[in-house]
Amino acid sequence: MLPNIPFLKKGKREDQSKIFLASRRDFLKLGSLASGGLLLGVSFQCSGPKGESVTFAPNVYISINSENEVTLVAHRSEMGTGIRTSLPQIVADELGADWSKIKIIQAEGDEEKYGNQNTDGSFSIRMFYEPMRKAGATARYMLIAAAASEWSVEASECDTQDGMVIHAGNGKKVSFGDLVGKLKDAPMPDPASVKLKDFSNYKLIGTDVPIYDLKDIACGKAVFGADVNLPNMKIAVVKRSPVIGAKVISYNDKNALAVPGVVQVVKIEGSGFPPGLDKALEGIAVIADSTWSAIKGREALEIEWDLGENQNYNSDQQQTEMLKSTKGSGKIRRERGDFDKASKSASKSLERTYEAPFYAHATIEPPAAIADVKEDGSCEVWAPSQHPQWARGAVAAAIGADIANVRINVTLLGGGFGRKSKPDFIVEAALLSKAAKAPVRVQWTREDDLHFDFFHSHSAQRIKASLDASGNLTGWNHHTVFPAIGSTGSKEELHPSDGELELGCVDFPFDVPNIRIESHESTGNTRVGWLRSVSNIHHAFAIHSMMDEIAEARGKDPIENAIELLGVDRDISFQSEMTSGEFGNYGEKIEDYPWNTGRMKNVIRKVAETSNWSDNKANGKIMGFAAHKSFLTYVACVVMLEKGSDGNNTISDVYYVVDCGVAVNTDRIRSQFEGGSQFATSLATTSKITFDKGQVQQNNFDTYQIIRMPASPKNIHVHIIESQIKPTGVGEPPVPPFIPALANAMYQMNGKRIYKLPFKV
């Protein structure tokens, strides 16, 4: 089964009407504030010897005490995106709180209390923008009502600002804290009476708001996974199956136990093959008093393995087989018109193949998790988890505990990119803590991280395009093949899922009369997972590289070509042309988040302006262009290269234009695009995972390279389209258009088209 990632699951998106449920505290039901039902309520807590300090908690995300302290709960995981800032920022703006005095705390993993906490798929803002506004608006309504009652004025004459309720007429002010005691018996308002602020009245939404705990992060005070230390805690490292699916035949731990500091050796029973997305791999763990002792103990282990069915797997061989398969007919996934007829009558045809390798997440912080399994069977975990609820369930299943007795504390994440949504390393910690009868931190090394990742699939694609005598693009046939994410859980998953193909392939937006899109079978021989922008990576590379060639064949400027082929401004629905399943649209209804060609053309025209495309091209500047929609966000990208006198080329400038609807935190959006271009540069130019005899051949950053500073883009310009349309996602959309834009710039530099990743700049 795929986890709770709406756009990767088959069928309809999960019922989001239940994303907010009453907490275990004494909450009262408010009713339907969010789409389908947002449960809020009032809770009061007293503290101090006489109970003089009172806290007003109108919902699980806000509490205000009588000392005028406003605490907001961040229920999504922070990995550099700024989501722990941006969601509370929405609440605070709607509430009218003083942002400089806000306290933000991280929620534990608890779906019953906080709703969906899976920080993946670029849908945190999209999913919670309206609920967070309504949560803040409800608290504001109740505070204003209390103040208006005390002043004997109409509530409509009052508003909130900087943590106070203010009367517009007489200028009276009262702090939130001074109103808390008066709200103890206040009824919850009718949802229909709670009005949201007009967008023009927001002071935080749409502005630059720095990350809440930026200073602690910069000064080294912030707590990441491996920073957690518990009394009597032990450290564990694991010697895992060298080939996915391998099993331990026998092992000798005598020499490992002789290493000073080693206290125990424990076998972890793996899930076999396929390995699953949330299970620990087979291995032998060494538990010690220190990380160094654990590592040295692991080196001393003697293990005999049954390497299993993947011991002869070679990724280059599979790549060759995948390329060959695209030459034949595949499983049709989308069809319009008659491509065969268009192809036969074409005056000119272009046929190209594209290849991309396996990629690792290579987060700067390798996985680490701490678990403390108590004698009563309960378990508390500290981990850099993107999906604490999934981790909670996986831990409960692994140790045989009731899920109510498992607590997941979320630390900061030193990068995630989808890797840390999988809970396998957290399950390891829980299993080993149970065995050791002590708190245990499982620490992965960089070598562990690269060898045992959930890799982004390698892929092969063949695209054939037909043009008529007038240069019109009349046909498009796209063949794609790559090991599916579903293959990690089932050998029967031989084709990419509908959701994976909807990431930049079947959602081909250009107005071509004859379209056929086909997938081909491929087996999974390792752990495959999602990585930042998922299948959009290879699909965008192929499609927009081919579109650049089509522009050249038509005698068109690439930007002019894209705008023309997008056709008239319209909303596109792909459902009628899908040959299986429903068009998932990243888990959203297509009528709520349509594919609009006008919005795409707008970002393209704007990037032409911001990059000074026409003049720079005329003056001999080396530039490449691509535009791609992913995670419901429209992005256009121009990459500029400069030839170095020493023979080393540089990426001098990157220009992005992004339409993500409401831009909640413009500082974080720019940051995501700046980081996204660096991430994409690595994918395009330096990063590659290969397998031989079932084993990863890269060990560390010397052989699996991410870009160094000299190779990184020098200037990154991000223009955000002002909008009041529903917000979409920004974490992943920077990556897909950058790679083909860079490849197209390379063609302008040396006259050679690029069909295979990675390539040298």
C-alpha positions in Angstrom: 0.0 0.0 0.0 1.1 3.5 -0.7 1.2 5.9 2.3 -1.0 8.9 2.7 0.3 10.8 -0.3 -2.8 11.8 -2.2 -1.3 12.2 -5.6 0.4 8.8 -5.6 -2.5 6.8 -4.4 -5.0 5.2 -6.8 -8.5 6.4 -6.8 -9.9 9.5 -5.0 -8.1 11.5 -2.5 -8.7 10.7 1.1 -11.7 12.5 2.7 -10.1 15.7 3.9 -13.4 16.5 5.8 -11.9 14.7 8.7 -8.5 16.4 8.9 -9.5 18.1 12.1 -10.8 16.0 15.0 -11.4 16.9 18.6 -8.4 16.6 20.9 -8.3 14.4 23.9 -8.5 17.6 26.0 -11.9 19.1 27.0 -12.8 20.5 23.7 -16.3 21.4 22.6 -17.5 20.9 19.1 -17.8 24.0 17.0 -19.0 22.6 13.7 -18.2 22.9 10.1 -15.6 25.6 9.7 -13.3 23.8 7.3 -14.5 22.1 4.2 -16.5 19.2 5.6 -15.9 19.9 9.3 -13.3 21.6 11.5 -13.7 20.7 15.1 -12.8 23.5 17.5 -13.7 24.2 21.0 -12.8 26.0 24.2 -10.5 24.7 26.8 -9.4 26.4 30.0 -6.4 25.4 32.1 -5.4 27.0 35.5 -1.9 27.0 37.0 -0.1 28.5 40.0 -0.9 28.0 43.7 -4.2 29.7 43.5 -5.0 28.9 39.9 -4.7 32.6 39.0 -3.2 32.0 35.5 -5.8 31.0 33.0 -5.3 29.8 29.4 -7.8 30.1 26.7 -7.5 27.5 23.9 -10.2 27.9 21.3 -8.7 25.1 19.2 -5.7 22.8 19.2 -3.5 25.4 17.3 -4.0 28.4 19.6 -3.7 29.1 23.3 -3.7 32.5 25.0 -2.9 32.9 28.7 -3.7 35.7 31.1 -0.1 36.9 30.9 -0.9 37.8 27.3 1.3 35.0 25.9 0.0 33.7 22.5 1.3 30.2 21.7 0.7 28.6 18.3 1.2 25.0 17.5 3.0 24.0 14.3 1.8 20.5 13.3 3.9 20.1 10.2 7.6 19.2 10.1 10.3 21.8 9.6 13.1 20.9 7.2 14.1 24.3 5.9 10.9 25.1 4.0 9.7 27.4 6.8 6.4 25.7 7.2 6.8 25.9 11.0 6.7 29.6 10.5 4.2 30.0 7.6 1.2 28.1 9.0 1.3 29.9 12.4 1.9 33.1 10.4 -1.6 32.6 8.8 -3.2 32.1 12.2 -1.5 35.0 13.8 -2.5 37.4 10.9 -6.1 36.4 11.1 -6.1 36.6 14.9 -4.4 40.0 15.0 -1.6 38.8 17.3 1.7 40.5 17.8 4.1 38.4 15.7 7.1 39.6 17.7 5.7 38.0 20.8 4.3 34.8 19.4 5.6 31.5 20.8 5.6 28.5 18.4 5.8 24.9 19.6 6.1 21.7 17.6 3.2 19.3 17.7 3.7 15.6 18.5 2.5 13.1 15.9 -1.2 12.7 16.6 -3.7 12.6 13.7 -6.7 12.5 16.0 -5.6 15.8 17.5 -4.0 17.8 14.7 -5.2 16.3 11.4 -2.9 15.3 8.6 0.8 15.9 9.5 2.5 14.4 6.5 4.9 17.2 5.4 5.3 15.9 1.8 4.0 16.6 -1.6 4.1 20.4 -1.3 0.5 20.5 0.1 0.9 22.0 3.6 -0.1 25.5 2.7 -2.6 24.3 0.1 -4.4 22.0 2.6 -4.3 24.3 5.6 -4.5 27.8 4.4 -8.3 28.1 4.8 -8.5 26.0 8.1 -5.7 28.1 9.7 -7.4 31.4 8.7 -10.7 30.1 10.2 -9.0 28.9 13.4 -7.5 32.4 13.8 -10.8 34.1 12.9 -12.8 32.2 15.4 -10.4 33.2 18.3 -10.5 36.8 17.1 -14.4 36.7 17.0 -14.5 35.5 20.6 -12.0 38.0 21.9 -13.8 40.9 20.2 -17.1 39.6 21.6 -15.7 39.6 25.1 -14.3 43.1 24.8 -17.4 44.5 23.1 -19.6 43.1 26.0 -17.3 44.7 28.6 -17.4 48.1 26.8 -21.1 47.9 25.9 -20.4 48.5 22.3 -21.2 46.7 19.0 -18.6 44.0 18.1 -18.6 45.4 14.6 -16.9 48.5 15.9 -14.0 46.6 17.2 -11.0 44.8 15.7 -7.7 43.2 16.8 -4.2 44.4 16.3 -0.8 43.6 17.9 -2.4 41.3 20.5 -5.1 43.7 21.6 -8.8 44.4 20.9 -9.3 48.0 19.8 -12.5 50.0 19.6 -12.4 52.1 16.5 -14.5 55.0 17.9 -13.1 55.8 21.3 -9.7 54.2 20.9 -10.1 51.9 23.9 -7.7 48.9 24.0 -7.5 45.7 25.9 -4.9 42.9 25.6 -5.9 39.4 24.7 -4.6 38.2 28.1 -6.9 40.5 30.0 -9.9 39.0 28.2 -9.0 35.4 28.8 -10.8 35.1 32.1 -14.0 36.5 30.6 -14.2 33.8 28.0 -14.5 30.8 30.3 -18.3 30.5 29.8 -18.4 32.0 26.3 -20.3 29.9 23.8 -18.7 28.9 20.6 -19.9 31.1 17.7 -22.0 30.0 14.8 -19.5 29.3 12.0 -21.6 31.4 9.6 -21.0 34.4 11.8 -17.2 34.1 11.8 -15.9 36.3 8.9 -12.4 36.2 7.5 -10.4 39.3 7.0 -10.3 41.0 3.7 -7.0 40.1 2.0 -6.0 43.8 1.9 -6.0 43.9 5.7 -3.4 41.2 6.2 0.0 42.4 7.5 1.9 39.1 7.5 0.4 37.0 4.7 2.2 38.0 1.5 5.3 39.4 3.2 8.8 38.3 4.1 8.7 36.6 7.5 12.0 35.0 8.6 12.0 31.5 9.9 10.8 31.6 13.5 13.8 29.8 15.0 16.4 31.1 12.5 18.7 32.4 15.2 18.8 29.1 17.0 19.5 27.2 13.8 22.3 29.6 12.8 23.9 29.5 16.2 23.7 25.8 16.6 21.1 25.8 19.4 18.4 24.1 17.4 17.6 20.5 18.0 17.9 18.0 15.2 17.4 14.3 15.4 21.0 13.3 16.6 21.0 16.2 19.1 18.6 14.5 21.4 20.3 12.9 24.4 18.5 10.9 27.1 19.8 9.6 30.4 21.4 6.1 30.0 20.9 6.3 26.2 22.8 3.8 24.0 23.9 4.3 20.4 23.3 1.7 17.7 24.5 1.3 14.1 23.2 -1.5 11.9 25.0 -3.7 9.3 22.2 -4.1 6.9 21.6 -6.5 4.1 24.1 -5.5 1.3 21.5 -6.5 -1.3 17.8 -5.5 -0.8 16.0 -8.7 0.2 19.1 -10.5 1.5 18.8 -12.6 4.6 21.2 -13.4 7.4 22.3 -17.1 7.3 24.5 -16.8 10.4 26.7 -14.3 12.2 29.5 -14.2 14.7 29.5 -11.3 17.2 32.4 -12.4 19.4 34.9 -9.8 18.0 32.2 -7.1 18.0 31.4 -7.7 21.7 35.1 -7.5 22.5 35.2 -3.8 21.3 35.3 -1.5 24.4 31.9 0.2 24.8 29.9 -2.4 22.9 27.1 -3.8 25.1 24.9 -5.8 22.9 24.4 -7.3 19.4 20.9 -7.7 18.1 19.5 -9.2 14.9 16.8 -7.2 13.2 14.4 -9.4 11.2 13.8 -7.8 7.8 10.7 -7.9 5.7 12.3 -9.8 2.8 11.6 -8.7 -0.8 9.8 -6.6 -1.7 11.0 -4.7 1.3 8.0 -2.3 1.8 8.0 1.4 2.5 7.9 1.3 6.3 9.7 -1.8 7.4 13.3 -2.2 8.7 15.8 -4.0 6.5 17.4 -7.2 7.7 20.5 -6.6 9.6 22.7 -7.0 12.7 22.8 -4.1 15.1 25.6 -3.2 17.4 24.5 -1.3 20.5 27.2 0.6 22.4 27.9 3.4 24.8 29.2 5.7 22.0 28.8 6.1 18.2 32.5 5.3 17.7 32.3 2.0 19.7 29.2 1.0 17.8 30.8 1.7 14.4 34.0 -0.2 15.4 31.9 -3.1 16.7 30.0 -3.2 13.4 33.2 -3.5 11.5 34.2 -6.5 13.6 31.0 -8.4 12.8 31.2 -11.6 10.8 28.0 -12.3 8.8 27.1 -14.9 6.2 24.3 -13.7 3.9 21.9 -15.3 1.5 21.9 -12.5 -1.0 18.6 -13.4 -2.5 17.0 -12.7 -5.8 18.6 -9.3 -6.5 22.2 -10.4 -6.1 22.9 -10.2 -9.9 21.0 -6.9 -10.4 22.8 -4.4 -12.6 21.2 -1.0 -13.1 23.1 -0.3 -16.4 21.7 -3.6 -17.8 18.2 -2.7 -16.7 18.6 0.8 -18.3 19.5 -0.8 -21.6 16.4 -3.1 -21.3 14.2 -0.2 -20.5 15.5 1.8 -23.5 14.8 -1.2 -25.7 11.3 -1.6 -24.4 10.3 1.9 -25.4 10.9 1.0 -29.1 7.8 -1.2 -28.9 4.2 -0.6 -28.0 3.3 0.0 -24.4 0.3 0.4 -22.2 -1.7 3.4 -23.4 -2.4 5.8 -20.6 -3.8 8.8 -22.4 -5.0 9.1 -26.0 -6.3 11.9 -28.2 -7.0 11.7 -31.9 -5.0 9.2 -34.1 -1.3 9.5 -33.6 -0.5 6.7 -36.1 -2.3 8.6 -38.9 -0.6 11.9 -37.9 2.8 10.2 -38.0 2.2 8.6 -41.4 1.2 11.9 -43.0 3.9 14.0 -41.3 6.3 16.1 -43.4 8.9 15.8 -40.6 9.3 13.7 -37.6 11.5 14.0 -34.6 12.3 11.0 -32.4 14.5 11.2 -29.4 15.3 9.0 -26.3 16.1 10.4 -22.9 17.8 8.8 -19.9 18.0 9.7 -16.2 19.8 7.7 -13.4 18.9 6.6 -9.9 19.1 9.5 -7.4 19.6 9.4 -3.7 18.2 12.0 -1.3 21.6 12.6 0.3 20.2 14.9 3.0 23.0 16.7 4.8 21.6 15.2 8.1 21.7 11.4 7.7 18.8 9.5 9.3 18.8 9.3 13.1 16.1 8.4 15.6 15.8 7.9 19.4 13.3 5.5 20.9 12.6 4.7 24.5 10.4 1.6 25.0 9.3 1.4 28.6 8.6 -1.7 30.7 4.9 -1.3 30.3 5.3 -1.5 26.5 4.8 2.2 25.8 7.2 4.0 23.5 8.4 7.5 23.1 10.3 8.6 20.0 12.4 11.6 19.0 13.0 11.8 15.3 13.4 14.1 12.2 10.2 12.7 10.7 8.3 14.2 7.8 5.3 11.9 8.5 5.1 11.3 12.3 1.7 9.7 12.1 2.9 7.0 9.7 6.0 6.6 12.0 3.7 6.2 15.0 1.7 3.4 13.3 4.8 1.7 12.0 6.4 1.7 15.5 3.3 0.4 17.1 3.1 -2.5 14.7 6.7 -3.3 15.0 6.9 -3.6 18.8 3.3 -4.8 19.3 2.1 -1.8 21.1 -1.2 0.0 21.1 -0.8 3.1 18.9 -2.2 5.2 21.8 0.9 4.2 23.8 3.3 5.5 21.1 4.4 9.1 21.2 6.3 10.7 18.4 8.3 13.9 19.1 9.3 15.7 15.9 12.7 17.4 15.8 14.0 19.7 13.2 15.0 17.9 9.9 18.4 18.6 8.3 16.8 18.2 4.9 14.1 15.7 3.9 13.2 15.7 0.2 10.8 12.8 0.9 13.4 10.4 2.5 12.3 11.2 6.0 8.7 10.5 5.4 9.6 6.8 5.4 9.8 5.5 9.0 12.2 2.6 8.6 15.0 4.1 10.7 12.5 5.0 13.4 11.2 1.4 13.5 14.9 0.3 13.9 15.3 2.5 17.0 12.1 1.2 18.6 13.0 -2.5 18.0 16.5 -2.0 19.4 15.3 0.0 22.4 12.9 -2.8 23.2 15.7 -5.3 22.9 18.1 -3.2 25.0 15.6 -2.2 27.6 17.0 1.3 27.4 16.7 4.4 25.2 18.6 3.8 21.9 19.6 6.2 19.2 20.0 4.6 15.8 22.6 6.6 13.8 23.0 6.1 10.1 26.3 7.1 8.5 26.6 8.7 5.1 27.5 5.3 3.6 24.3 3.8 5.2 22.3 6.7 3.8 23.5 6.2 0.2 23.4 2.4 0.2 20.0 2.0 1.8 18.0 4.9 0.5 14.5 4.9 -1.1 15.9 5.9 -4.4 14.4 8.0 -7.2 13.9 5.6 -10.1 16.2 5.6 -13.1 14.2 6.0 -16.3 14.1 5.8 -20.1 11.8 7.7 -22.4 11.2 7.9 -26.1 9.3 10.8 -27.6 8.2 11.0 -31.2 6.8 14.2 -32.6 5.3 14.8 -36.0 5.0 18.1 -37.9 3.0 18.9 -41.1 4.1 20.8 -44.1 3.2 24.1 -42.5 5.3 23.3 -39.4 2.3 22.6 -37.2 2.9 20.1 -34.4 0.3 17.4 -35.3 1.4 14.4 -33.2 3.0 13.6 -29.8 3.9 10.0 -28.7 5.6 9.7 -25.3 6.8 6.3 -24.0 8.0 6.3 -20.4 9.4 3.4 -18.3 10.8 3.4 -14.8 10.5 1.2 -11.7 7.4 2.3 -9.9 7.2 3.4 -6.3 4.6 0.6 -5.8 7.3 -2.0 -6.7 8.7 -1.4 -3.2 5.6 -3.0 -1.8 4.5 -5.4 -4.5 6.2 -7.4 -7.3 3.1 -7.0 -9.3 3.6 -3.2 -9.7 5.3 -3.3 -13.1 3.9 -0.1 -14.5 4.1 3.4 -13.0 0.9 4.3 -11.2 -1.6 6.8 -12.6 -0.4 9.2 -10.0 3.3 8.9 -11.1 2.4 9.5 -14.7 0.3 12.5 -13.7 3.6 14.1 -12.6 4.5 15.8 -15.8 3.6 13.1 -18.4 -0.1 12.5 -19.0 -0.7 16.1 -18.0 1.0 17.3 -21.2 -0.7 20.7 -21.8 0.1 21.6 -25.3 -2.6 21.9 -27.9 -1.7 19.0 -30.2 -4.5 17.2 -32.0 -3.0 13.7 -31.8 -1.5 12.5 -28.5 -0.6 9.0 -27.3 1.2 8.4 -24.0 2.4 4.9 -23.2 4.1 3.2 -20.2 6.2 0.1 -20.2 6.9 -2.7 -17.7 9.9 -2.5 -15.4 10.8 -4.5 -12.2 11.8 -3.0 -8.9 15.1 -4.4 -7.6 15.7 -2.0 -4.8 13.8 0.4 -2.6 12.2 3.1 -4.7 10.6 6.2 -3.1 9.7 9.8 -3.9 12.3 12.5 -4.1 11.7 16.3 -4.5 9.3 16.7 -7.4 9.2 12.9 -8.0 8.5 11.8 -11.6 8.4 15.4 -12.8 12.2 15.3 -12.7 12.6 12.9 -15.7 9.4 13.8 -17.5 10.1 17.5 -17.6 13.7 16.9 -18.7 12.4 14.9 -21.7 9.4 16.9 -22.7 10.9 20.4 -22.5 14.2 19.3 -24.1 12.1 17.9 -27.0 10.0 21.1 -27.1 13.2 23.1 -27.6 14.0 20.9 -30.6 10.5 21.3 -31.9 10.9 25.1 -31.7 14.1 24.9 -33.7 12.5 22.6 -36.3 9.6 25.1 -36.6 11.9 28.1 -36.9 10.4 29.5 -33.7 11.9 31.1 -30.6 11.5 28.7 -27.7 9.4 31.1 -25.7 7.2 32.0 -28.7 6.8 28.3 -29.5 5.7 27.4 -26.0 3.1 30.2 -25.9 1.7 29.3 -29.3 1.5 25.6 -28.6 -0.4 26.2 -25.3 -3.2 27.5 -27.4 -6.0 29.7 -26.4 -6.5 30.6 -22.7 -8.6 27.8 -21.2 -8.9 25.3 -18.4 -7.8 21.8 -19.4 -9.4 18.6 -18.1 -7.4 15.5 -18.9 -10.0 13.0 -17.6 -11.8 12.3 -20.9 -8.5 11.2 -22.5 -7.2 9.0 -19.6 -7.5 5.3 -20.5 -7.4 4.1 -16.9 -8.4 5.5 -13.5 -9.1 9.1 -12.7 -7.0 12.2 -13.3 -5.7 12.7 -9.7 -4.6 16.4 -10.0 -2.3 16.1 -7.0 -5.3 15.0 -4.9 -7.4 18.1 -5.7 -10.6 18.4 -7.8 -9.7 19.6 -11.3 -12.5 22.2 -11.1 -11.0 23.7 -8.0 -7.4 23.7 -9.3 -7.7 23.6 -13.1 -4.8 23.4 -15.5 -5.1 26.9 -16.9 -3.0 27.8 -20.0 -3.4 31.5 -19.5 -1.6 31.3 -16.1 1.2 29.3 -17.7 1.5 31.8 -20.6 1.6 34.6 -18.1 4.6 33.2 -16.2 6.4 32.5 -19.5 5.9 36.1 -20.7 7.0 37.4 -17.3 10.2 35.3 -17.3 11.0 36.6 -20.8 10.7 40.1 -19.4 12.7 39.5 -16.2 15.5 37.7 -18.0 15.5 40.3 -20.8 15.3 37.3 -23.1 15.1 38.9 -26.5 17.8 41.5 -26.0 20.2 39.1 -24.2 19.7 36.5 -27.0 20.3 39.2 -29.6 23.5 40.2 -27.8 24.8 36.6 -27.8 24.0 35.6 -24.3 23.7 31.8 -23.8 20.3 31.1 -22.5 17.9 28.1 -22.1 14.2 28.1 -21.3 11.6 25.7 -19.9 8.2 26.1 -18.2 6.5 23.4 -16.3 3.5 23.0 -13.9 3.9 20.7 -11.0 2.2 20.5 -7.6 -0.5 22.8 -9.1 2.1 25.6 -9.4 3.1 27.3 -12.7 6.8 28.0 -13.1 8.9 29.4 -16.0 12.7 29.3 -15.9 15.5 30.8 -17.8 19.1 29.6 -17.2 22.0 31.8 -18.4 25.5 30.3 -19.0 28.9 32.0 -19.3 32.0 30.6 -21.0 35.0 30.8 -18.8 38.4 31.7 -20.2 39.8 28.7 -18.2 37.5 26.3 -20.0 35.1 26.1 -17.0 31.6 27.2 -17.7 29.4 28.8 -15.0 25.7 29.2 -14.4 25.7 32.9 -14.1 22.0 33.6 -13.7 18.8 31.7 -13.1 15.4 33.5 -13.6 12.3 32.0 -12.1 8.7 33.3 -12.3 6.3 31.4 -10.1 2.5 31.6 -9.8 1.6 29.7 -6.7 -1.7 31.5 -5.9 -1.6 33.4 -2.6 2.1 33.8 -1.6 1.9 33.3 2.1 5.6 33.9 3.0 7.5 35.5 0.1 10.8 35.1 1.9 10.3 31.3 2.1 9.1 31.0 -1.5 12.3 32.7 -2.8 14.3 30.5 -0.5 12.7 27.4 -1.9 13.4 28.4 -5.5 17.0 29.4 -4.6 17.6 26.0 -3.0 15.6 24.2 -5.7 17.9 25.5 -8.4 20.9 24.2 -6.4 19.2 20.9 -5.9 18.4 20.6 -9.6 21.9 21.5 -10.6 23.2 18.5 -8.7 20.6 16.2 -10.4 21.5 17.6 -13.8 25.3 17.6 -13.5 26.9 15.5 -10.8 24.6 13.0 -9.0 24.1 9.4 -10.0 23.5 6.1 -8.2 24.4 2.8 -9.9 24.0 -0.8 -8.9 26.2 -3.8 -9.6 25.6 -7.3 -8.2 22.6 -5.8 -6.4 24.7 -3.3 -4.5 25.1 0.5 -4.7 28.5 1.5 -6.0 28.7 5.0 -4.5 29.7 5.3 -0.9 30.0 9.0 0.1 30.0 12.5 -1.3 33.3 11.7 -3.1 31.5 9.3 -5.5 27.9 10.5 -5.2 28.5 14.2 -5.7 26.3 17.1 -5.0 27.4 20.4 -6.4 30.1 22.4 -4.7 30.0 26.2 -4.5 32.0 26.9 -7.7 29.5 25.0 -9.7 26.4 26.5 -8.2 24.3 29.1 -9.9 25.7 32.5 -9.1 22.6 34.7 -9.2 19.1 33.4 -8.7 16.2 35.8 -9.5 12.7 34.9 -8.3 9.7 36.8 -9.3 6.4 35.9 -7.5 3.1 36.6 -9.3 0.8 38.5 -7.0 -2.4 36.6 -6.6 -5.4 36.0 -4.4 -6.2 32.6 -6.0 -6.0 29.5 -3.7 -2.4 28.8 -2.7 -0.6 25.8 -4.1 2.9 24.3 -3.4 6.4 25.7 -3.7 8.8 23.1 -2.2 9.1 20.9 -5.4 8.1 23.1 -8.4 11.5 24.8 -8.7 13.2 21.5 -9.7 11.5 20.3 -12.9 11.9 23.2 -15.3 15.5 24.0 -14.3 17.1 20.8 -15.7 15.7 21.1 -19.3 16.4 24.9 -19.2 20.0 24.2 -18.3 20.2 21.4 -21.0 18.8 23.8 -23.6 21.3 26.4 -22.6 24.1 23.9 -23.1 22.8 23.3 -26.6 23.1 27.0 -27.3 26.6 26.9 -25.9 28.1 24.0 -27.9 25.5 22.9 -30.4 25.1 19.4 -28.9 21.7 18.2 -27.6 21.6 16.5 -24.2 19.7 13.3 -23.9 21.2 11.7 -20.8 21.6 12.9 -17.2 23.9 13.8 -15.6 25.9 16.0 -18.0 28.9 18.2 -17.7 28.4 22.0 -17.8 
